[in-house]
Amino acid sequence: MTKARRGRRRQARTGAGAGTSGPAREHWRADGSPKTRFPTAADANRASLRFRLELGADLDPYQCRLCSGWHLGTHRD
Ligand SMILES: [Zn+2]
């Protein structure tokens, strides 16, 4: 009567996800959630300016190779 076996292992470690390098890294945050996506460069630019004015955050828009949208990211060394 018990059907408690869910022993299906997915191979979700390949491709998109946190902790990977390459295009996936442009799309995901460090905690594994997707970044905010802007449909055009103009949208991303506008958001970037707004963050700078309101929060003093220095975020640069870049086009994501994973979803072809735009994200904002920091450039720190
Ligand atoms: Zn993306």
PDB file of the backbone (N, CA, C, O) and the ligand in Angstrom, with CONECT records:
HET     ZN  A 101       1
ATOM      1  N   MET A   1       0.810  -1.220   0.000  1.00  0.00           N
ATOM      2  CA  MET A   1       0.000   0.000   0.000  1.00  0.00           C
ATOM      3  C   MET A   1       0.841   1.266   0.000  1.00  0.00           C
ATOM      4  O   MET A   1       0.397   2.354  -0.367  1.00  0.00           O
ATOM      5  N   THR A   2       2.059   1.066   0.426  1.00  0.00           N
ATOM      6  CA  THR A   2       2.918   2.255   0.444  1.00  0.00           C
ATOM      7  C   THR A   2       3.604   2.454  -0.902  1.00  0.00           C
ATOM      8  O   THR A   2       4.136   1.526  -1.511  1.00  0.00           O
ATOM      9  N   LYS A   3       3.565   3.636  -1.309  1.00  0.00           N
ATOM     10  CA  LYS A   3       4.217   3.966  -2.583  1.00  0.00           C
ATOM     11  C   LYS A   3       5.175   5.137  -2.374  1.00  0.00           C
ATOM     12  O   LYS A   3       5.135   6.160  -3.057  1.00  0.00           O
ATOM     13  N   ALA A   4       6.007   4.922  -1.416  1.00  0.00           N
ATOM     14  CA  ALA A   4       6.837   6.042  -0.942  1.00  0.00           C
ATOM     15  C   ALA A   4       8.188   6.112  -1.638  1.00  0.00           C
ATOM     16  O   ALA A   4       9.060   6.893  -1.255  1.00  0.00           O
ATOM     17  N   ARG A   5       8.344   5.307  -2.641  1.00  0.00           N
ATOM     18  CA  ARG A   5       9.664   5.319  -3.267  1.00  0.00           C
ATOM     19  C   ARG A   5       9.711   6.297  -4.429  1.00  0.00           C
ATOM     20  O   ARG A   5       9.084   6.116  -5.473  1.00  0.00           O
ATOM     21  N   ARG A   6      10.476   7.320  -4.192  1.00  0.00           N
ATOM     22  CA  ARG A   6      10.677   8.289  -5.274  1.00  0.00           C
ATOM     23  C   ARG A   6      12.145   8.344  -5.634  1.00  0.00           C
ATOM     24  O   ARG A   6      12.793   9.389  -5.569  1.00  0.00           O
ATOM     25  N   GLY A   7      12.629   7.218  -6.004  1.00  0.00           N
ATOM     26  CA  GLY A   7      14.060   7.128  -6.219  1.00  0.00           C
ATOM     27  C   GLY A   7      14.520   7.530  -7.602  1.00  0.00           C
ATOM     28  O   GLY A   7      15.355   6.868  -8.218  1.00  0.00           O
ATOM     29  N   ARG A   8      13.972   8.603  -8.065  1.00  0.00           N
ATOM     30  CA  ARG A   8      14.387   9.058  -9.396  1.00  0.00           C
ATOM     31  C   ARG A   8      15.459  10.123  -9.291  1.00  0.00           C
ATOM     32  O   ARG A   8      15.274  11.169  -8.669  1.00  0.00           O
ATOM     33  N   ARG A   9      16.552   9.835  -9.900  1.00  0.00           N
ATOM     34  CA  ARG A   9      17.634  10.821  -9.840  1.00  0.00           C
ATOM     35  C   ARG A   9      17.721  11.568 -11.150  1.00  0.00           C
ATOM     36  O   ARG A   9      17.912  10.992 -12.221  1.00  0.00           O
ATOM     37  N   ARG A  10      17.576  12.855 -11.024  1.00  0.00           N
ATOM     38  CA  ARG A  10      17.729  13.671 -12.231  1.00  0.00           C
ATOM     39  C   ARG A  10      19.162  14.138 -12.368  1.00  0.00           C
ATOM     40  O   ARG A  10      19.876  14.316 -11.382  1.00  0.00           O
ATOM     41  N   GLN A  11      19.553  14.324 -13.569  1.00  0.00           N
ATOM     42  CA  GLN A  11      20.871  14.886 -13.787  1.00  0.00           C
ATOM     43  C   GLN A  11      20.751  16.382 -13.993  1.00  0.00           C
ATOM     44  O   GLN A  11      20.970  16.905 -15.086  1.00  0.00           O
ATOM     45  N   ALA A  12      20.401  17.047 -12.924  1.00  0.00           N
ATOM     46  CA  ALA A  12      20.154  18.481 -13.002  1.00  0.00           C
ATOM     47  C   ALA A  12      21.420  19.298 -12.813  1.00  0.00           C
ATOM     48  O   ALA A  12      21.383  20.528 -12.822  1.00  0.00           O
ATOM     49  N   ARG A  13      22.514  18.624 -12.645  1.00  0.00           N
ATOM     50  CA  ARG A  13      23.752  19.347 -12.378  1.00  0.00           C
ATOM     51  C   ARG A  13      24.437  19.822 -13.654  1.00  0.00           C
ATOM     52  O   ARG A  13      25.431  20.547 -13.606  1.00  0.00           O
ATOM     53  N   THR A  14      23.909  19.417 -14.763  1.00  0.00           N
ATOM     54  CA  THR A  14      24.513  19.865 -16.008  1.00  0.00           C
ATOM     55  C   THR A  14      23.749  21.062 -16.552  1.00  0.00           C
ATOM     56  O   THR A  14      22.528  21.147 -16.421  1.00  0.00           O
ATOM     57  N   GLY A  15      24.467  21.967 -17.152  1.00  0.00           N
ATOM     58  CA  GLY A  15      23.814  23.121 -17.765  1.00  0.00           C
ATOM     59  C   GLY A  15      23.505  24.208 -16.759  1.00  0.00           C
ATOM     60  O   GLY A  15      24.355  24.560 -15.941  1.00  0.00           O
ATOM     61  N   ALA A  16      22.300  24.742 -16.811  1.00  0.00           N
ATOM     62  CA  ALA A  16      21.946  25.890 -15.985  1.00  0.00           C
ATOM     63  C   ALA A  16      21.881  25.513 -14.512  1.00  0.00           C
ATOM     64  O   ALA A  16      21.494  24.405 -14.141  1.00  0.00           O
ATOM     65  N   GLY A  17      22.266  26.458 -13.706  1.00  0.00           N
ATOM     66  CA  GLY A  17      22.207  26.228 -12.282  1.00  0.00           C
ATOM     67  C   GLY A  17      23.242  27.048 -11.551  1.00  0.00           C
ATOM     68  O   GLY A  17      24.094  27.691 -12.164  1.00  0.00           O
ATOM     69  N   ALA A  18      23.162  27.020 -10.256  1.00  0.00           N
ATOM     70  CA  ALA A  18      24.113  27.799  -9.476  1.00  0.00           C
ATOM     71  C   ALA A  18      25.461  27.090  -9.421  1.00  0.00           C
ATOM     72  O   ALA A  18      25.550  25.863  -9.469  1.00  0.00           O
ATOM     73  N   GLY A  19      26.472  27.881  -9.322  1.00  0.00           N
ATOM     74  CA  GLY A  19      27.782  27.302  -9.134  1.00  0.00           C
ATOM     75  C   GLY A  19      28.483  26.893 -10.410  1.00  0.00           C
ATOM     76  O   GLY A  19      29.606  26.391 -10.372  1.00  0.00           O
ATOM     77  N   THR A  20      27.834  27.101 -11.530  1.00  0.00           N
ATOM     78  CA  THR A  20      28.487  26.752 -12.776  1.00  0.00           C
ATOM     79  C   THR A  20      29.143  27.982 -13.383  1.00  0.00           C
ATOM     80  O   THR A  20      28.868  29.111 -12.976  1.00  0.00           O
ATOM     81  N   SER A  21      29.984  27.759 -14.327  1.00  0.00           N
ATOM     82  CA  SER A  21      30.630  28.887 -14.982  1.00  0.00           C
ATOM     83  C   SER A  21      30.051  29.058 -16.377  1.00  0.00           C
ATOM     84  O   SER A  21      29.224  28.262 -16.821  1.00  0.00           O
ATOM     85  N   GLY A  22      30.492  30.099 -17.060  1.00  0.00           N
ATOM     86  CA  GLY A  22      30.004  30.334 -18.411  1.00  0.00           C
ATOM     87  C   GLY A  22      28.713  31.128 -18.420  1.00  0.00           C
ATOM     88  O   GLY A  22      28.436  31.887 -17.491  1.00  0.00           O
ATOM     89  N   PRO A  23      27.919  30.954 -19.475  1.00  0.00           N
ATOM     90  CA  PRO A  23      26.684  31.734 -19.635  1.00  0.00           C
ATOM     91  C   PRO A  23      25.733  31.592 -18.457  1.00  0.00           C
ATOM     92  O   PRO A  23      25.041  32.549 -18.109  1.00  0.00           O
ATOM     93  N   ALA A  24      25.683  30.423 -17.839  1.00  0.00           N
ATOM     94  CA  ALA A  24      24.755  30.205 -16.723  1.00  0.00           C
ATOM     95  C   ALA A  24      25.055  31.154 -15.576  1.00  0.00           C
ATOM     96  O   ALA A  24      24.155  31.565 -14.843  1.00  0.00           O
ATOM     97  N   ARG A  25      26.304  31.490 -15.430  1.00  0.00           N
ATOM     98  CA  ARG A  25      26.703  32.356 -14.329  1.00  0.00           C
ATOM     99  C   ARG A  25      26.181  33.777 -14.533  1.00  0.00           C
ATOM    100  O   ARG A  25      26.005  34.525 -13.571  1.00  0.00           O
ATOM    101  N   GLU A  26      25.939  34.138 -15.768  1.00  0.00           N
ATOM    102  CA  GLU A  26      25.422  35.471 -16.040  1.00  0.00           C
ATOM    103  C   GLU A  26      23.951  35.575 -15.684  1.00  0.00           C
ATOM    104  O   GLU A  26      23.424  36.669 -15.481  1.00  0.00           O
ATOM    105  N   HIS A  27      23.303  34.442 -15.611  1.00  0.00           N
ATOM    106  CA  HIS A  27      21.850  34.428 -15.458  1.00  0.00           C
ATOM    107  C   HIS A  27      21.408  34.186 -14.022  1.00  0.00           C
ATOM    108  O   HIS A  27      20.322  34.610 -13.627  1.00  0.00           O
ATOM    109  N   TRP A  28      22.243  33.505 -13.237  1.00  0.00           N
ATOM    110  CA  TRP A  28      21.841  33.109 -11.888  1.00  0.00           C
ATOM    111  C   TRP A  28      22.600  33.872 -10.832  1.00  0.00           C
ATOM    112  O   TRP A  28      23.767  34.224 -11.005  1.00  0.00           O
ATOM    113  N   ARG A  29      21.919  34.117  -9.742  1.00  0.00           N
ATOM    114  CA  ARG A  29      22.584  34.710  -8.596  1.00  0.00           C
ATOM    115  C   ARG A  29      23.403  33.653  -7.870  1.00  0.00           C
ATOM    116  O   ARG A  29      23.330  32.459  -8.161  1.00  0.00           O
ATOM    117  N   ALA A  30      24.182  34.142  -6.917  1.00  0.00           N
ATOM    118  CA  ALA A  30      25.022  33.208  -6.158  1.00  0.00           C
ATOM    119  C   ALA A  30      24.186  32.249  -5.323  1.00  0.00           C
ATOM    120  O   ALA A  30      24.619  31.135  -5.028  1.00  0.00           O
ATOM    121  N   ASP A  31      22.989  32.680  -4.943  1.00  0.00           N
ATOM    122  CA  ASP A  31      22.155  31.817  -4.106  1.00  0.00           C
ATOM    123  C   ASP A  31      21.272  30.882  -4.926  1.00  0.00           C
ATOM    124  O   ASP A  31      20.485  30.122  -4.362  1.00  0.00           O
ATOM    125  N   GLY A  32      21.396  30.931  -6.242  1.00  0.00           N
ATOM    126  CA  GLY A  32      20.673  29.978  -7.073  1.00  0.00           C
ATOM    127  C   GLY A  32      19.386  30.495  -7.693  1.00  0.00           C
ATOM    128  O   GLY A  32      18.763  29.806  -8.501  1.00  0.00           O
ATOM    129  N   SER A  33      18.986  31.703  -7.322  1.00  0.00           N
ATOM    130  CA  SER A  33      17.775  32.268  -7.907  1.00  0.00           C
ATOM    131  C   SER A  33      18.138  33.067  -9.159  1.00  0.00           C
ATOM    132  O   SER A  33      19.226  33.638  -9.242  1.00  0.00           O
ATOM    133  N   PRO A  34      17.232  33.105 -10.122  1.00  0.00           N
ATOM    134  CA  PRO A  34      17.538  33.842 -11.341  1.00  0.00           C
ATOM    135  C   PRO A  34      17.574  35.349 -11.108  1.00  0.00           C
ATOM    136  O   PRO A  34      16.840  35.874 -10.272  1.00  0.00           O
ATOM    137  N   LYS A  35      18.419  36.026 -11.839  1.00  0.00           N
ATOM    138  CA  LYS A  35      18.509  37.477 -11.728  1.00  0.00           C
ATOM    139  C   LYS A  35      17.314  38.145 -12.386  1.00  0.00           C
ATOM    140  O   LYS A  35      16.591  37.535 -13.173  1.00  0.00           O
ATOM    141  N   THR A  36      17.128  39.404 -12.047  1.00  0.00           N
ATOM    142  CA  THR A  36      16.075  40.171 -12.697  1.00  0.00           C
ATOM    143  C   THR A  36      16.395  40.335 -14.177  1.00  0.00           C
ATOM    144  O   THR A  36      17.511  40.696 -14.550  1.00  0.00           O
ATOM    145  N   ARG A  37      15.410  40.067 -15.001  1.00  0.00           N
ATOM    146  CA  ARG A  37      15.642  40.109 -16.437  1.00  0.00           C
ATOM    147  C   ARG A  37      14.970  41.331 -17.050  1.00  0.00           C
ATOM    148  O   ARG A  37      13.801  41.611 -16.784  1.00  0.00           O
ATOM    149  N   PHE A  38      15.719  42.048 -17.865  1.00  0.00           N
ATOM    150  CA  PHE A  38      15.166  43.187 -18.595  1.00  0.00           C
ATOM    151  C   PHE A  38      15.138  42.846 -20.083  1.00  0.00           C
ATOM    152  O   PHE A  38      16.112  42.319 -20.621  1.00  0.00           O
ATOM    153  N   PRO A  39      14.039  43.142 -20.734  1.00  0.00           N
ATOM    154  CA  PRO A  39      13.878  42.722 -22.128  1.00  0.00           C
ATOM    155  C   PRO A  39      14.802  43.459 -23.105  1.00  0.00           C
ATOM    156  O   PRO A  39      15.206  42.896 -24.122  1.00  0.00           O
ATOM    157  N   THR A  40      15.130  44.703 -22.797  1.00  0.00           N
ATOM    158  CA  THR A  40      15.988  45.456 -23.712  1.00  0.00           C
ATOM    159  C   THR A  40      17.114  46.153 -22.956  1.00  0.00           C
ATOM    160  O   THR A  40      17.069  46.287 -21.733  1.00  0.00           O
ATOM    161  N   ALA A  41      18.113  46.590 -23.696  1.00  0.00           N
ATOM    162  CA  ALA A  41      19.228  47.305 -23.087  1.00  0.00           C
ATOM    163  C   ALA A  41      18.754  48.614 -22.465  1.00  0.00           C
ATOM    164  O   ALA A  41      19.274  49.042 -21.435  1.00  0.00           O
ATOM    165  N   ALA A  42      17.778  49.241 -23.085  1.00  0.00           N
ATOM    166  CA  ALA A  42      17.255  50.498 -22.565  1.00  0.00           C
ATOM    167  C   ALA A  42      16.619  50.307 -21.193  1.00  0.00           C
ATOM    168  O   ALA A  42      16.785  51.137 -20.299  1.00  0.00           O
ATOM    169  N   ASP A  43      15.898  49.218 -21.038  1.00  0.00           N
ATOM    170  CA  ASP A  43      15.281  48.910 -19.748  1.00  0.00           C
ATOM    171  C   ASP A  43      16.345  48.681 -18.675  1.00  0.00           C
ATOM    172  O   ASP A  43      16.235  49.171 -17.551  1.00  0.00           O
ATOM    173  N   ALA A  44      17.354  47.942 -19.043  1.00  0.00           N
ATOM    174  CA  ALA A  44      18.428  47.641 -18.097  1.00  0.00           C
ATOM    175  C   ALA A  44      19.188  48.913 -17.727  1.00  0.00           C
ATOM    176  O   ALA A  44      19.555  49.116 -16.570  1.00  0.00           O
ATOM    177  N   ASN A  45      19.418  49.762 -18.723  1.00  0.00           N
ATOM    178  CA  ASN A  45      20.108  51.021 -18.472  1.00  0.00           C
ATOM    179  C   ASN A  45      19.328  51.916 -17.522  1.00  0.00           C
ATOM    180  O   ASN A  45      19.883  52.542 -16.619  1.00  0.00           O
ATOM    181  N   ARG A  46      18.062  51.953 -17.750  1.00  0.00           N
ATOM    182  CA  ARG A  46      17.209  52.796 -16.920  1.00  0.00           C
ATOM    183  C   ARG A  46      17.189  52.300 -15.473  1.00  0.00           C
ATOM    184  O   ARG A  46      17.249  53.087 -14.528  1.00  0.00           O
ATOM    185  N   ALA A  47      17.105  50.997 -15.326  1.00  0.00           N
ATOM    186  CA  ALA A  47      17.122  50.406 -13.987  1.00  0.00           C
ATOM    187  C   ALA A  47      18.469  50.649 -13.310  1.00  0.00           C
ATOM    188  O   ALA A  47      18.538  50.905 -12.108  1.00  0.00           O
ATOM    189  N   SER A  48      19.529  50.563 -14.099  1.00  0.00           N
ATOM    190  CA  SER A  48      20.870  50.779 -13.572  1.00  0.00           C
ATOM    191  C   SER A  48      21.026  52.197 -13.031  1.00  0.00           C
ATOM    192  O   SER A  48      21.569  52.404 -11.946  1.00  0.00           O
ATOM    193  N   LEU A  49      20.540  53.174 -13.807  1.00  0.00           N
ATOM    194  CA  LEU A  49      20.596  54.568 -13.376  1.00  0.00           C
ATOM    195  C   LEU A  49      19.790  54.786 -12.101  1.00  0.00           C
ATOM    196  O   LEU A  49      20.193  55.519 -11.198  1.00  0.00           O
ATOM    197  N   ARG A  50      18.657  54.133 -12.062  1.00  0.00           N
ATOM    198  CA  ARG A  50      17.782  54.287 -10.908  1.00  0.00           C
ATOM    199  C   ARG A  50      18.420  53.710  -9.639  1.00  0.00           C
ATOM    200  O   ARG A  50      18.351  54.304  -8.562  1.00  0.00           O
ATOM    201  N   PHE A  51      19.039  52.545  -9.796  1.00  0.00           N
ATOM    202  CA  PHE A  51      19.734  51.949  -8.650  1.00  0.00           C
ATOM    203  C   PHE A  51      20.841  52.880  -8.166  1.00  0.00           C
ATOM    204  O   PHE A  51      21.067  53.027  -6.965  1.00  0.00           O
ATOM    205  N   ARG A  52      21.524  53.503  -9.118  1.00  0.00           N
ATOM    206  CA  ARG A  52      22.640  54.366  -8.769  1.00  0.00           C
ATOM    207  C   ARG A  52      22.153  55.597  -8.012  1.00  0.00           C
ATOM    208  O   ARG A  52      22.756  56.019  -7.025  1.00  0.00           O
ATOM    209  N   LEU A  53      21.065  56.156  -8.491  1.00  0.00           N
ATOM    210  CA  LEU A  53      20.538  57.361  -7.862  1.00  0.00           C
ATOM    211  C   LEU A  53      19.923  57.078  -6.504  1.00  0.00           C
ATOM    212  O   LEU A  53      20.138  57.815  -5.542  1.00  0.00           O
ATOM    213  N   GLU A  54      19.166  56.013  -6.440  1.00  0.00           N
ATOM    214  CA  GLU A  54      18.407  55.753  -5.218  1.00  0.00           C
ATOM    215  C   GLU A  54      19.208  55.005  -4.157  1.00  0.00           C
ATOM    216  O   GLU A  54      19.051  55.253  -2.961  1.00  0.00           O
ATOM    217  N   LEU A  55      20.051  54.106  -4.594  1.00  0.00           N
ATOM    218  CA  LEU A  55      20.759  53.257  -3.639  1.00  0.00           C
ATOM    219  C   LEU A  55      22.267  53.474  -3.651  1.00  0.00           C
ATOM    220  O   LEU A  55      22.985  52.995  -2.773  1.00  0.00           O
ATOM    221  N   GLY A  56      22.729  54.195  -4.650  1.00  0.00           N
ATOM    222  CA  GLY A  56      24.165  54.378  -4.754  1.00  0.00           C
ATOM    223  C   GLY A  56      24.880  53.120  -5.213  1.00  0.00           C
ATOM    224  O   GLY A  56      26.093  52.984  -5.050  1.00  0.00           O
ATOM    225  N   ALA A  57      24.113  52.201  -5.789  1.00  0.00           N
ATOM    226  CA  ALA A  57      24.699  50.938  -6.231  1.00  0.00           C
ATOM    227  C   ALA A  57      25.283  51.103  -7.632  1.00  0.00           C
ATOM    228  O   ALA A  57      24.692  51.754  -8.494  1.00  0.00           O
ATOM    229  N   ASP A  58      26.434  50.512  -7.837  1.00  0.00           N
ATOM    230  CA  ASP A  58      27.088  50.603  -9.125  1.00  0.00           C
ATOM    231  C   ASP A  58      26.878  49.316  -9.912  1.00  0.00           C
ATOM    232  O   ASP A  58      27.646  48.360  -9.800  1.00  0.00           O
ATOM    233  N   LEU A  59      25.827  49.322 -10.701  1.00  0.00           N
ATOM    234  CA  LEU A  59      25.483  48.109 -11.442  1.00  0.00           C
ATOM    235  C   LEU A  59      25.587  48.358 -12.950  1.00  0.00           C
ATOM    236  O   LEU A  59      25.111  49.364 -13.477  1.00  0.00           O
ATOM    237  N   ASP A  60      26.213  47.423 -13.598  1.00  0.00           N
ATOM    238  CA  ASP A  60      26.375  47.554 -15.042  1.00  0.00           C
ATOM    239  C   ASP A  60      25.472  46.576 -15.791  1.00  0.00           C
ATOM    240  O   ASP A  60      25.454  45.380 -15.497  1.00  0.00           O
ATOM    241  N   PRO A  61      24.734  47.095 -16.751  1.00  0.00           N
ATOM    242  CA  PRO A  61      23.897  46.194 -17.557  1.00  0.00           C
ATOM    243  C   PRO A  61      24.724  45.361 -18.531  1.00  0.00           C
ATOM    244  O   PRO A  61      25.693  45.852 -19.110  1.00  0.00           O
ATOM    245  N   TYR A  62      24.345  44.123 -18.704  1.00  0.00           N
ATOM    246  CA  TYR A  62      25.007  43.270 -19.687  1.00  0.00           C
ATOM    247  C   TYR A  62      23.993  42.312 -20.271  1.00  0.00           C
ATOM    248  O   TYR A  62      23.006  41.963 -19.623  1.00  0.00           O
ATOM    249  N   GLN A  63      24.236  41.892 -21.486  1.00  0.00           N
ATOM    250  CA  GLN A  63      23.319  40.957 -22.118  1.00  0.00           C
ATOM    251  C   GLN A  63      23.685  39.531 -21.733  1.00  0.00           C
ATOM    252  O   GLN A  63      24.842  39.118 -21.794  1.00  0.00           O
ATOM    253  N   CYS A  64      22.657  38.802 -21.337  1.00  0.00           N
ATOM    254  CA  CYS A  64      22.848  37.431 -20.879  1.00  0.00           C
ATOM    255  C   CYS A  64      22.885  36.484 -22.078  1.00  0.00           C
ATOM    256  O   CYS A  64      22.052  36.568 -22.981  1.00  0.00           O
ATOM    257  N   ARG A  65      23.859  35.590 -22.066  1.00  0.00           N
ATOM    258  CA  ARG A  65      23.966  34.631 -23.175  1.00  0.00           C
ATOM    259  C   ARG A  65      23.043  33.441 -22.989  1.00  0.00           C
ATOM    260  O   ARG A  65      22.851  32.632 -23.897  1.00  0.00           O
ATOM    261  N   LEU A  66      22.473  33.351 -21.785  1.00  0.00           N
ATOM    262  CA  LEU A  66      21.606  32.208 -21.509  1.00  0.00           C
ATOM    263  C   LEU A  66      20.171  32.479 -21.948  1.00  0.00           C
ATOM    264  O   LEU A  66      19.541  31.639 -22.591  1.00  0.00           O
ATOM    265  N   CYS A  67      19.662  33.656 -21.598  1.00  0.00           N
ATOM    266  CA  CYS A  67      18.258  33.945 -21.887  1.00  0.00           C
ATOM    267  C   CYS A  67      18.106  35.088 -22.889  1.00  0.00           C
ATOM    268  O   CYS A  67      16.985  35.453 -23.243  1.00  0.00           O
ATOM    269  N   SER A  68      19.211  35.651 -23.343  1.00  0.00           N
ATOM    270  CA  SER A  68      19.211  36.755 -24.301  1.00  0.00           C
ATOM    271  C   SER A  68      18.574  38.023 -23.756  1.00  0.00           C
ATOM    272  O   SER A  68      18.377  38.993 -24.488  1.00  0.00           O
ATOM    273  N   GLY A  69      18.257  38.009 -22.482  1.00  0.00           N
ATOM    274  CA  GLY A  69      17.756  39.221 -21.841  1.00  0.00           C
ATOM    275  C   GLY A  69      18.908  40.014 -21.250  1.00  0.00           C
ATOM    276  O   GLY A  69      20.074  39.702 -21.493  1.00  0.00           O
ATOM    277  N   TRP A  70      18.583  41.032 -20.480  1.00  0.00           N
ATOM    278  CA  TRP A  70      19.614  41.868 -19.869  1.00  0.00           C
ATOM    279  C   TRP A  70      19.532  41.777 -18.355  1.00  0.00           C
ATOM    280  O   TRP A  70      18.448  41.731 -17.773  1.00  0.00           O
ATOM    281  N   HIS A  71      20.703  41.751 -17.733  1.00  0.00           N
ATOM    282  CA  HIS A  71      20.763  41.723 -16.280  1.00  0.00           C
ATOM    283  C   HIS A  71      21.680  42.849 -15.799  1.00  0.00           C
ATOM    284  O   HIS A  71      22.422  43.457 -16.571  1.00  0.00           O
ATOM    285  N   LEU A  72      21.596  43.099 -14.492  1.00  0.00           N
ATOM    286  CA  LEU A  72      22.508  44.060 -13.898  1.00  0.00           C
ATOM    287  C   LEU A  72      23.506  43.334 -13.000  1.00  0.00           C
ATOM    288  O   LEU A  72      23.142  42.429 -12.249  1.00  0.00           O
ATOM    289  N   GLY A  73      24.732  43.733 -13.087  1.00  0.00           N
ATOM    290  CA  GLY A  73      25.748  43.074 -12.278  1.00  0.00           C
ATOM    291  C   GLY A  73      26.764  44.067 -11.744  1.00  0.00           C
ATOM    292  O   GLY A  73      26.907  45.173 -12.267  1.00  0.00           O
ATOM    293  N   THR A  74      27.455  43.665 -10.713  1.00  0.00           N
ATOM    294  CA  THR A  74      28.488  44.512 -10.140  1.00  0.00           C
ATOM    295  C   THR A  74      29.852  44.118 -10.668  1.00  0.00           C
ATOM    296  O   THR A  74      30.111  42.957 -10.985  1.00  0.00           O
ATOM    297  N   HIS A  75      30.704  45.101 -10.752  1.00  0.00           N
ATOM    298  CA  HIS A  75      32.073  44.803 -11.148  1.00  0.00           C
ATOM    299  C   HIS A  75      33.005  45.166 -10.010  1.00  0.00           C
ATOM    300  O   HIS A  75      33.412  46.317  -9.854  1.00  0.00           O
ATOM    301  N   ARG A  76      33.321  44.191  -9.245  1.00  0.00           N
ATOM    302  CA  ARG A  76      34.219  44.430  -8.117  1.00  0.00           C
ATOM    303  C   ARG A  76      35.464  43.581  -8.249  1.00  0.00           C
ATOM    304  O   ARG A  76      35.419  42.451  -8.734  1.00  0.00           O
ATOM    305  N   ASP A  77      36.556  44.135  -7.817  1.00  0.00           N
ATOM    306  CA  ASP A  77      37.767  43.312  -7.781  1.00  0.00           C
ATOM    307  C   ASP A  77      38.108  42.976  -6.338  1.00  0.00           C
ATOM    308  O   ASP A  77      39.096  42.288  -6.081  1.00  0.00           O
TER     309      ASP A  77
HETATM  310 ZN    ZN A 101      19.659  35.573 -18.275  1.00  0.00          ZN2+
END
